[in-house]
Amino acid sequence: MANIKSAKKRILVTETKTARNKAIRSKVKTFVKKVETAIEAGDKAAAQAALVAATSEIDKAATKGVYHKNTASRKVSRLSKAVNSMA
C-alpha cells in the first residue's frame, strides 16, 4: 500500500473510474446481446429497434472515453451489417 497521500488518492480515484468503466462496458455488452438475440430469432423489427438502442449506448461510451471512437464505430458498423443482412 502506498504511503504518500497523493498516491493513496490516485488508488481511490482509479478504483472509482475502473468501476464506472466496467459498468458502462457491461451495459454496452447487454445491449449488443439484445441485438444478437433478435437477429438469431429472425425478428427484423426487434433487431432494428435494439440496434438503435445499442448504437446510442455505444456512442455514449465512446463519448465518455470508455471506448476509442474507432472501436465504437467498428462495433456499430458490425451490428448494422448483421441487422441489414437479415432475410
N, C-alpha and C positions, 0 to 999 in steps of 0.2 A: 504494500500500500504506500502511496505517495505521502511524503512528509510536508511538502510545500503547499501552502494554501491554494495557489493558483492551479497546481496540478490536481489537487482534490476536486476543485471546481470543474476542471476540464473533464474529469472522470464522470462526475454527475451529469454534466451537460451532454456528454457523449452518450451516456445511458438513456437519457431522455430522448435525444434525437434518434437513436437506434430503435427505440420502442415505437416512436412515431412513424419512422420509415417502414418498419416491419408491418405495422397496422395498415398503412397505405398500400404496400405491396400485396398484402393478403387480400385486401378489398378488391384490388385490380384482378388478382387471380380468380376470385369468386365470380366477378362479372364476366371474365373471359370464359370460365367454365360454363356459365349460363348460356353463352352464345354457342359453345361447342355442343352442349346437350341439345339445344334447339336444332342445330344442324343435323345431329345424329337422328333425332326424332323425325326429321324431314319437314318440320314446321317452318316454312319460309317467313311468314308474318312475324312469328315469335322471334325468329333468328334476327330479323331486321330490327325489331324493337330492342332486343338485347344488345345488338351491335351499337345502336345509338347510345345506350346507357354505358356500355363498355368503353366506347370511344371517349365519352365525356370523362369517365374516371381515369382513363389512361392519360388524357390531356392534362387533367388536374395534377396527376402525379408528376408529370414532366414539368409542369409549371413550378411545383414545389421543390423540384430538384431531386426527386426520388429516382426518376429515370432520366437518362440523357435524351435529348429531343429526337435523335435519330433512332434510338431504341423504341421510343414511344411510337414514332412514325412507322417503324417496321412492324410492331405489334398490330397497330390499326390496319395497316396495309394487308397483312396476312389474314386477319379476321375478315376484312371486307372481301378479299379474294375468295375466301371459303364460303361466305354467305352468297356472293354473286354467282358462284359456280354451282349452286344448288339447282336441281332439276326443276 
